[in-house]
Amino acid sequence: MNIVLVHGIFDNGAIFRRLVDALTRAGHRCWVPALKPADGRTGIQDLAAKLHAYIDRHLGADAELALVGFSMGCIVARHYLQMLGGVRRTKAFFAISGPHEGTLTAYLYPGQGAKDLRPGSALLQGLKQTEDRLGTISLFTYWTSRDITIIPATSCCWPLSSHRLDAKALLHRFMPGSAAVCTDVVGRVNALACGSAPT
């Protein structure tokens, strides 16, 4: 199965190394774009458009996929899914430590991307109002109750998802490499690839 992994702010695809290794060993094909500017200064919409272009360029216009997002990458992925039509080709979305309700730490950094991630931003409100567009895909959420990067940490607990796992990682950036997260994601992707409905 094709898996596209979307990194967060100040990151690149290297943050998914452990998860990519696990998915590849299980027989899946991973795609890890390095979206720039990585600090999100041009905004979530710009990064989502670049994600859209990357997916179409590397996978073609119709190949099915599963999306994994980490931190800001969850919001980039959601904009792609909900606003750019990505939902039509996506089987599942795995949201790792995404600030679905925003984060207070976004007030500490300039740029449009940080503004987009502030609680109550126009972008987050637009995503909230169009969540019904995700009704055709499986949604899974991973968070850590110890998160001090996403404030409050419960912003990562997306109520729309059918499964929410507190991996209890010590730091936000440890989440993509968490053994609990990797094991759970790989198991659910395997089920999707076999035609089962992951629960």
LINTA-V983802 format. One record per residue. N is the residue number from 0. RES is the residue in one small letter. NEAR is the number of other C-alpha atoms within 12 Angstrom. Layout:
n:N res:RES near:NEAR
n:N res:RES near:NEAR
//
This chain:
n:0 res:m near:29
n:1 res:n near:33
n:2 res:i near:41
n:3 res:v near:44
n:4 res:l near:45
n:5 res:v near:49
n:6 res:h near:44
n:7 res:g near:46
n:8 res:i near:40
n:9 res:f near:24
n:10 res:d near:27
n:11 res:n near:27
n:12 res:g near:29
n:13 res:a near:23
n:14 res:i near:31
n:15 res:f near:37
n:16 res:r near:23
n:17 res:r near:25
n:18 res:l near:40
n:19 res:v near:31
n:20 res:d near:22
n:21 res:a near:28
n:22 res:l near:33
n:23 res:t near:22
n:24 res:r near:14
n:25 res:a near:24
n:26 res:g near:19
n:27 res:h near:27
n:28 res:r near:27
n:29 res:c near:33
n:30 res:w near:33
n:31 res:v near:31
n:32 res:p near:35
n:33 res:a near:28
n:34 res:l near:36
n:35 res:k near:28
n:36 res:p near:24
n:37 res:a near:28
n:38 res:d near:28
n:39 res:g near:36
n:40 res:r near:25
n:41 res:t near:24
n:42 res:g near:32
n:43 res:i near:41
n:44 res:q near:35
n:45 res:d near:27
n:46 res:l near:38
n:47 res:a near:38
n:48 res:a near:26
n:49 res:k near:28
n:50 res:l near:38
n:51 res:h near:34
n:52 res:a near:20
n:53 res:y near:24
n:54 res:i near:36
n:55 res:d near:23
n:56 res:r near:15
n:57 res:h near:21
n:58 res:l near:23
n:59 res:g near:15
n:60 res:a near:18
n:61 res:d near:17
n:62 res:a near:20
n:63 res:e near:25
n:64 res:l near:36
n:65 res:a near:43
n:66 res:l near:45
n:67 res:v near:51
n:68 res:g near:50
n:69 res:f near:46
n:70 res:s near:48
n:71 res:m near:52
n:72 res:g near:50
n:73 res:c near:46
n:74 res:i near:53
n:75 res:v near:48
n:76 res:a near:48
n:77 res:r near:48
n:78 res:h near:40
n:79 res:y near:38
n:80 res:l near:40
n:81 res:q near:34
n:82 res:m near:29
n:83 res:l near:27
n:84 res:g near:22
n:85 res:g near:36
n:86 res:v near:32
n:87 res:r near:23
n:88 res:r near:29
n:89 res:t near:35
n:90 res:k near:35
n:91 res:a near:44
n:92 res:f near:48
n:93 res:f near:47
n:94 res:a near:46
n:95 res:i near:56
n:96 res:s near:52
n:97 res:g near:48
n:98 res:p near:48
n:99 res:h near:47
n:100 res:e near:35
n:101 res:g near:39
n:102 res:t near:35
n:103 res:l near:24
n:104 res:t near:24
n:105 res:a near:31
n:106 res:y near:21
n:107 res:l near:15
n:108 res:y near:20
n:109 res:p near:18
n:110 res:g near:21
n:111 res:q near:24
n:112 res:g near:38
n:113 res:a near:33
n:114 res:k near:30
n:115 res:d near:39
n:116 res:l near:44
n:117 res:r near:33
n:118 res:p near:25
n:119 res:g near:21
n:120 res:s near:26
n:121 res:a near:21
n:122 res:l near:30
n:123 res:l near:35
n:124 res:q near:20
n:125 res:g near:22
n:126 res:l near:34
n:127 res:k near:26
n:128 res:q near:15
n:129 res:t near:21
n:130 res:e near:25
n:131 res:d near:18
n:132 res:r near:25
n:133 res:l near:31
n:134 res:g near:20
n:135 res:t near:19
n:136 res:i near:30
n:137 res:s near:31
n:138 res:l near:39
n:139 res:f near:38
n:140 res:t near:39
n:141 res:y near:49
n:142 res:w near:46
n:143 res:t near:37
n:144 res:s near:26
n:145 res:r near:23
n:146 res:d near:32
n:147 res:i near:24
n:148 res:t near:33
n:149 res:i near:37
n:150 res:i near:31
n:151 res:p near:26
n:152 res:a near:32
n:153 res:t near:28
n:154 res:s near:36
n:155 res:c near:43
n:156 res:c near:33
n:157 res:w near:33
n:158 res:p near:20
n:159 res:l near:24
n:160 res:s near:27
n:161 res:s near:22
n:162 res:h near:25
n:163 res:r near:28
n:164 res:l near:32
n:165 res:d near:28
n:166 res:a near:30
n:167 res:k near:23
n:168 res:a near:26
n:169 res:l near:18
n:170 res:l near:21
n:171 res:h near:34
n:172 res:r near:32
n:173 res:f near:30
n:174 res:m near:41
n:175 res:p near:45
n:176 res:g near:29
n:177 res:s near:31
n:178 res:a near:19
n:179 res:a near:24
n:180 res:v near:36
n:181 res:c near:31
n:182 res:t near:24
n:183 res:d near:30
n:184 res:v near:44
n:185 res:v near:32
n:186 res:g near:24
n:187 res:r near:31
n:188 res:v near:41
n:189 res:n near:28
n:190 res:a near:22
n:191 res:l near:27
n:192 res:a near:25
n:193 res:c near:14
n:194 res:g near:12
n:195 res:s near:14
n:196 res:a near:18
n:197 res:p near:25
n:198 res:t near:18
//
